[in-house]
Amino acid sequence: MDSSCGTPIMGDKGGIGNGFPSPNRLAISPILLHSNPMKPIAPLKNPSVTLAAPPAKAYTLRALVLASLAQGTSRIANPLLGQDQLHLIGCLKSLGVTIGEDGSDLLITGCSGRFHPSSQELNAGESGVTMNFLSSLTALCDREVILTGKEGLLRRPIREVIDGVSQLGGRVTYLGKEGFPPVRVHPSPLKGGRTVMSGSKTSQYFSSLVITGALTEGETLIECSDEMSERPYFDITTSMMAQFGVKTENRDYREIRIPAGQCYKACDLAVEGDYSSATFYFLAGAVCGSRVRVTGLNRNSVQGDREILPLLERMGCRTEWEGEDVILTGGPLRAITVDGTDIPDMIPSLAVAAAFAEGESVFTGVGRLRYKECDRLMAIKTNLEAMGGRVRYDEDTLTVTGTPLRGAQINPFNDHRIAMAFAVAGLAVTGQEVEDPGCVAKSFPDFWERLSPLQEN
């Protein structure tokens, strides 16, 4: 690991660029983007399986960004290379960052906090993290750039983060609808100071500015004008910043202080297992009343979605740790009341579990699900009702009443988490089919292969 801001570290084979044999691994694959139109879901056949948790999406994305800002070369072991990561890698390469492979590891040579774009347009695909993070980070470029993405991403609001950047001295102009991408980011000497944002939609805005705030001319204070949602994701950001040598002070999520005069130091790290993706394994055990052992998770993780285990316990499942493995055994499910403010990505899975439970489950704090890859409240209601479920929602509350379910044709609305949650529901019924199965590549490229042990004797 690098111990100073001025001394780069090199990989075991002499650094980036020495014979990485798989360049296509770091490029968006058309196979991931264009899949068969329908995926039939075979019901559960194996009531006891062992499955490995995939690498954490949020950790990989942040590792890519932080390593790109560092002086020297960082080694990232066990990275997830879903569509979001690949789009971010493409953008970072266009900003002058060198990213290559050494076996299964990524080696990233950073730009020491100053980007030198080789192309003007950066395409974030459908990655909200990429858009939100680069909205502030590209102020560190030495030439203007345009941030754009696919149609779905262009409908996701970014006004808060753009306003936050502007308050720090950045200059960003909208190229279409006010408050939404695409945007043009002009080179700007970020001066620091105080910036105020709303945290009601996502903590990604705060993650973006806290990362950039470490490189401003003066001390940066980021104030949340209301309640920050998705706080565990912000905790992941600041804990990883510390690994790269940058200090922050979190004052109860109301004000975050970032001292001036800091720089990111290259480091080596391993990406831990992803509770968000492992949620689908645990959901399978819950709705099928089966036993699922999951390997590769950090019992002491700061990931908010680790709450899936106590929540499913409240619904009637049993969990236990054996060494570094966690085992969930399903049982008769009962209704639950959940505040989804900090765990929005778990709501599709919990809603599916609730549809198999006895009684009425209520999920509050879920209004922000309208601003994800699709309107997830609408998608949950549409697909559970297609299965015979009973669902209603209002501005910030989702209610699911357990009832006998049947297989249906599921429309995931190009949303990876909707597709995976309802694929797992198909393990407990007959005749389930999921449209556009390739959309899972956004966060879990080999989901269908990893699901198959549950469907085999």
C-alpha positions in Angstrom: 0.0 0.0 0.0 1.2 3.5 -0.8 2.1 5.5 2.3 2.4 9.0 0.7 0.6 11.1 -1.9 3.7 11.2 -4.0 4.9 7.6 -4.3 3.0 5.3 -6.7 2.8 1.6 -6.0 3.0 -0.9 -8.7 1.3 -4.2 -9.2 3.1 -7.5 -8.7 3.9 -7.7 -12.4 5.3 -4.2 -12.8 2.2 -2.1 -12.9 -0.7 -1.5 -15.4 -0.2 -2.3 -19.0 2.0 -5.4 -18.8 0.1 -8.0 -20.8 -3.5 -8.1 -19.5 -5.0 -10.8 -21.7 -8.8 -10.1 -21.4 -9.6 -6.6 -22.7 -13.2 -7.6 -23.4 -13.8 -8.4 -19.8 -13.7 -4.6 -19.1 -16.0 -3.7 -22.0 -19.8 -3.8 -22.2 -20.8 -7.1 -23.8 -23.6 -7.2 -26.4 -24.5 -10.6 -24.9 -25.4 -8.9 -21.7 -27.4 -6.1 -23.4 -29.5 -8.3 -25.7 -31.0 -11.4 -24.2 -33.8 -13.8 -25.0 -37.2 -12.2 -24.6 -38.4 -14.7 -22.0 -37.0 -16.8 -19.2 -39.1 -19.7 -17.8 -38.5 -20.3 -14.1 -38.4 -24.0 -13.0 -39.8 -24.5 -9.5 -37.5 -25.4 -6.6 -36.2 -29.0 -6.6 -33.2 -28.8 -4.3 -34.3 -27.9 -0.7 -30.7 -27.5 0.6 -28.0 -25.6 -1.3 -24.8 -23.8 -0.7 -24.3 -20.6 -2.7 -21.5 -18.0 -2.8 -22.3 -14.4 -2.4 -21.3 -12.3 -5.4 -19.0 -9.3 -4.9 -20.6 -6.2 -3.5 -21.8 -3.7 -6.2 -21.6 -0.6 -4.0 -18.0 -1.5 -2.9 -16.8 -2.1 -6.4 -18.2 1.2 -7.7 -16.6 3.2 -4.9 -13.3 1.4 -5.2 -13.2 2.2 -8.9 -13.8 5.9 -8.2 -11.5 6.3 -5.2 -8.6 4.4 -6.9 -9.0 6.6 -10.0 -8.5 9.7 -7.8 -5.4 8.3 -6.1 -1.7 8.8 -6.8 -0.3 5.4 -7.8 -1.7 2.0 -8.6 -4.4 0.3 -6.5 -5.2 -3.4 -6.7 -8.9 -4.3 -6.3 -9.5 -8.0 -5.6 -12.9 -9.7 -6.1 -14.5 -6.9 -8.1 -18.0 -7.2 -9.5 -18.1 -6.5 -13.3 -21.8 -5.9 -13.9 -23.1 -3.3 -16.4 -22.9 -0.5 -13.9 -19.2 -1.2 -13.2 -18.4 -1.6 -16.9 -20.0 1.7 -17.8 -18.1 3.4 -14.9 -14.8 1.8 -16.1 -15.5 3.1 -19.6 -16.1 6.6 -18.3 -13.0 6.5 -16.1 -10.8 5.4 -18.9 -12.1 8.3 -21.0 -11.0 10.6 -18.1 -7.4 9.3 -18.4 -7.4 6.6 -15.8 -5.6 3.4 -16.6 -7.5 0.3 -15.7 -6.3 -3.3 -16.5 -6.4 -6.8 -15.2 -4.0 -9.0 -13.3 -5.7 -12.4 -13.2 -9.1 -11.8 -11.5 -7.9 -8.5 -9.9 -8.2 -5.0 -11.3 -5.2 -2.7 -11.3 -6.0 1.0 -11.4 -3.5 3.8 -11.9 -5.1 7.0 -10.6 -4.8 10.6 -11.9 -3.9 12.2 -8.5 -7.1 14.1 -8.3 -7.0 15.7 -11.8 -8.6 14.1 -14.8 -7.4 14.5 -18.4 -10.3 13.5 -20.7 -9.6 11.9 -24.0 -13.2 12.3 -25.2 -15.8 14.9 -24.5 -18.9 12.6 -24.0 -19.1 10.2 -21.1 -21.9 7.6 -21.3 -23.1 6.3 -17.9 -25.5 3.8 -19.4 -28.2 3.1 -16.8 -25.9 3.6 -13.8 -27.3 6.2 -11.4 -24.1 6.0 -9.2 -21.9 6.7 -12.2 -24.0 9.8 -13.2 -24.3 11.1 -9.6 -20.6 10.6 -8.7 -19.3 12.0 -12.0 -21.5 15.0 -11.8 -19.2 16.4 -9.2 -15.9 14.6 -10.0 -15.8 15.8 -13.6 -15.3 19.4 -12.3 -11.8 18.1 -11.7 -11.2 17.8 -15.5 -8.9 20.0 -17.5 -11.6 20.3 -20.2 -15.3 20.3 -20.3 -17.2 17.0 -20.7 -20.8 16.0 -21.3 -22.4 13.4 -19.1 -25.2 11.4 -20.6 -26.7 7.9 -20.5 -29.5 5.7 -21.6 -33.1 6.8 -21.8 -34.0 5.5 -18.3 -31.1 7.3 -16.7 -32.1 10.5 -18.4 -35.4 10.4 -16.5 -33.7 10.2 -13.0 -33.3 13.6 -11.2 -29.9 15.0 -10.5 -30.8 18.6 -9.5 -29.7 18.2 -5.9 -26.1 17.1 -6.7 -25.7 19.7 -9.4 -26.9 22.4 -7.1 -24.4 21.1 -4.5 -21.5 21.2 -7.0 -22.5 24.8 -7.9 -22.4 25.9 -4.3 -18.8 24.6 -4.1 -17.7 26.7 -7.1 -18.5 24.2 -9.9 -20.2 25.1 -13.2 -22.7 22.7 -14.8 -25.3 23.4 -17.5 -28.3 21.3 -18.4 -28.5 20.2 -22.0 -32.1 19.2 -21.9 -34.8 19.2 -19.2 -33.8 21.3 -16.2 -32.8 19.0 -13.3 -32.0 16.0 -15.4 -29.1 14.7 -17.5 -27.5 15.2 -19.9 -25.3 17.9 -18.5 -22.2 19.8 -19.6 -19.6 20.0 -16.8 -17.1 22.8 -17.1 -13.6 22.7 -15.6 -13.9 24.5 -12.3 -11.6 25.2 -9.4 -13.7 23.9 -6.5 -13.2 26.2 -3.6 -14.9 24.3 -0.9 -17.1 26.0 1.7 -20.6 25.1 2.7 -23.1 23.3 0.5 -26.7 22.3 1.3 -28.6 19.5 -0.2 -31.8 17.4 0.4 -31.2 13.8 1.2 -34.7 12.6 0.8 -34.2 10.8 -2.5 -30.8 9.3 -2.1 -27.5 9.5 -0.2 -25.6 9.2 -3.5 -25.6 13.0 -3.8 -23.7 13.2 -0.5 -21.3 10.4 -1.4 -20.5 12.2 -4.6 -19.7 15.5 -2.9 -17.9 14.0 0.1 -15.5 12.2 -2.3 -14.9 15.4 -4.3 -14.8 17.6 -1.2 -11.6 16.0 -0.2 -9.9 17.7 -3.2 -11.3 21.2 -2.9 -9.1 24.2 -2.1 -10.6 24.8 1.4 -12.5 22.8 4.0 -15.9 21.5 2.8 -19.0 21.3 4.9 -22.0 19.4 3.4 -25.3 20.0 5.1 -28.4 17.8 4.8 -31.5 20.0 4.9 -33.8 17.1 5.9 -33.3 13.4 6.7 -30.6 11.5 4.7 -32.0 8.3 3.2 -30.0 5.2 2.4 -27.5 6.1 5.2 -25.6 2.7 5.1 -24.5 3.5 1.5 -23.0 6.8 2.7 -21.3 4.9 5.5 -19.7 2.6 2.9 -18.4 5.7 1.0 -16.8 7.3 4.0 -15.3 4.0 5.3 -13.7 3.3 2.0 -12.4 6.9 1.7 -10.6 6.2 5.0 -9.0 3.1 3.4 -7.6 5.5 0.7 -6.3 7.9 3.3 -9.0 10.6 3.5 -10.6 11.7 6.7 -14.2 12.9 7.1 -16.3 13.9 10.1 -20.0 12.8 10.1 -22.1 14.9 12.4 -25.2 12.7 12.7 -25.8 12.8 8.9 -26.8 16.5 9.3 -23.4 17.9 8.5 -20.3 16.3 7.0 -17.0 18.0 7.4 -14.1 17.2 5.0 -10.8 18.9 6.0 -8.8 20.6 3.3 -5.3 19.6 2.1 -6.0 15.9 1.6 -5.2 13.5 -1.2 -6.2 9.9 -2.0 -3.5 7.3 -1.5 -3.4 4.2 -3.6 -4.2 1.0 -1.7 -5.0 -2.7 -2.1 -8.4 -4.0 -1.1 -10.7 -6.9 -1.5 -14.4 -6.4 -2.3 -16.6 -8.2 0.3 -19.6 -10.2 -0.5 -22.9 -8.4 -1.4 -25.8 -8.7 1.0 -28.0 -6.9 -1.6 -27.5 -9.7 -4.1 -27.4 -12.5 -1.5 -30.9 -11.3 -0.5 -32.3 -13.3 -3.4 -30.7 -16.4 -2.0 -32.3 -15.8 1.4 -35.6 -15.0 -0.3 -35.5 -18.4 -2.0 -35.2 -20.1 1.4 -38.0 -17.9 2.8 -40.7 -18.4 0.1 -39.8 -22.1 -0.5 -39.4 -23.1 3.2 -35.9 -24.5 2.2 -32.4 -24.3 3.6 -29.8 -22.0 2.0 -26.2 -21.7 3.1 -24.4 -18.5 1.8 -20.7 -18.1 1.8 -18.5 -15.0 1.4 -20.4 -12.4 3.5 -18.9 -10.2 6.2 -20.8 -10.7 9.4 -19.7 -7.2 10.6 -20.3 -5.4 7.4 -21.6 -1.8 7.3 -23.9 -2.8 4.4 -27.5 -1.8 5.2 -28.9 -4.8 3.4 -27.5 -7.1 6.0 -30.8 -6.3 7.7 -32.4 -8.9 5.4 -31.5 -11.6 8.0 -33.2 -10.2 11.1 -36.1 -9.1 8.9 -36.7 -12.6 7.6 -36.3 -13.9 11.1 -39.2 -11.6 12.1 -41.2 -13.2 9.3 -40.6 -16.7 10.6 -37.3 -17.9 9.2 -34.3 -19.1 11.2 -30.7 -17.9 10.7 -27.4 -19.0 12.1 -23.7 -18.4 11.5 -21.3 -21.3 11.1 -17.8 -19.7 10.9 -18.0 -17.4 7.9 -21.1 -19.0 6.4 -24.7 -18.0 7.2 -27.5 -20.4 7.0 -31.2 -19.5 6.5 -34.0 -22.0 7.0 -37.4 -21.0 5.9 -40.6 -21.5 7.8 -44.3 -20.4 7.6 -44.1 -16.7 6.9 -46.0 -14.0 8.8 -46.6 -10.3 8.0 -44.1 -7.6 8.9 -43.9 -3.8 9.2 -40.7 -2.3 7.8 -39.2 1.2 7.5 -37.6 1.0 4.1 -35.8 4.4 4.3 -32.3 2.9 4.5 -32.9 -0.3 2.6 -34.7 0.6 -0.6 -33.0 -2.2 -2.6 -34.5 -4.9 -0.3 -38.1 -3.8 -0.8 -38.8 -5.8 -4.0 -37.6 -9.0 -2.3 -39.4 -8.2 1.0 -42.6 -7.4 -0.9 -42.4 -10.8 -2.6 -41.9 -12.5 0.7 -44.8 -10.6 2.1 -47.0 -11.9 -0.7 -46.3 -15.5 0.6 -46.9 -14.5 4.2 -50.0 -14.7 6.3 -51.5 -11.2 7.0 -50.9 -7.7 5.8 -47.3 -6.3 5.6 -46.6 -2.6 5.5 -43.5 -0.9 4.1 -43.0 2.8 4.9 -40.4 5.2 3.6 -40.5 3.8 0.1 -41.4 6.8 -2.0 -37.9 7.0 -3.4 -38.4 3.7 -5.2 -40.2 5.6 -7.9 -36.8 7.0 -8.9 -34.8 3.8 -9.3 -34.2 1.9 -12.6 -38.0 2.0 -13.0 -40.9 3.0 -10.8 -40.5 0.0 -8.5 -43.7 0.6 -6.6 -45.6 0.3 -9.8 -43.6 -2.7 -10.9 -44.1 -4.6 -7.6 -47.9 -3.9 -7.8 -48.2 -4.9 -11.4 -46.3 -8.1 -11.1 -47.7 -9.3 -7.8 -51.2 -8.7 -9.0 -50.4 -10.7 -12.2 -49.6 -13.5 -9.7 -52.9 -13.1 -7.9 -51.5 -10.9 -5.1 -53.1 -8.0 -3.3 -51.1 -4.8 -3.3 -51.7 -1.1 -2.8 -49.4 1.9 -2.4 -49.6 5.6 -1.8 -47.0 8.4 -1.8 -44.6 6.7 0.7 -46.2 3.4 1.8 -46.5 0.0 0.2 -49.0 -2.6 1.6 -48.9 -6.3 0.6 -51.5 -8.8 1.8 -50.6 -12.5 1.7 -52.8 -14.6 -0.6 -52.4 -17.8 -2.7 -50.2 -17.1 -5.7 -49.9 -18.5 -9.2 -47.2 -18.3 -11.9 -47.4 -15.4 -14.3 -45.6 -13.6 -17.1 -43.4 -11.0 -15.3 -42.4 -7.7 -16.8 -39.4 -6.3 -14.9 -39.6 -3.0 -16.6 -35.8 -3.3 -17.3 -35.1 -3.3 -13.6 -32.6 -5.9 -12.4 -34.0 -6.2 -8.8 -37.6 -6.6 -10.0 -36.5 -9.4 -12.4 -34.5 -11.3 -9.7 -37.1 -10.9 -7.0 -39.9 -12.3 -9.2 -37.6 -15.0 -10.6 -37.2 -16.3 -7.0 -41.0 -16.1 -6.5 -41.2 -18.4 -9.5 -39.3 -21.1 -7.5 -42.4 -21.4 -5.2 -45.1 -21.5 -8.0 -45.4 -23.1 -11.4 -45.5 -21.4 -14.8 -43.5 -18.3 -13.9 -41.8 -16.5 -16.8 -39.6 -13.4 -16.7 -39.3 -11.1 -19.7 -35.9 -9.5 -20.6 -33.8 -11.7 -18.4 -30.6 -10.0 -19.5 -31.5 -6.9 -17.4 -30.0 -8.7 -14.4 -26.5 -8.0 -15.8 -26.7 -4.5 -14.3 -25.7 -5.9 -10.9 -25.6 -9.7 -11.1 -24.4 -10.9 -14.5 -24.4 -14.6 -13.6 -27.6 -14.6 -11.6 -29.3 -17.2 -13.8 -26.4 -19.6 -13.5 -26.2 -19.1 -9.7 -30.0 -19.7 -9.4 -29.8 -23.0 -11.2 -28.6 -25.2 -8.2 -31.9 -24.5 -6.6 -33.7 -25.9 -9.6 -31.6 -29.1 -9.9 -31.9 -32.4 -7.9 
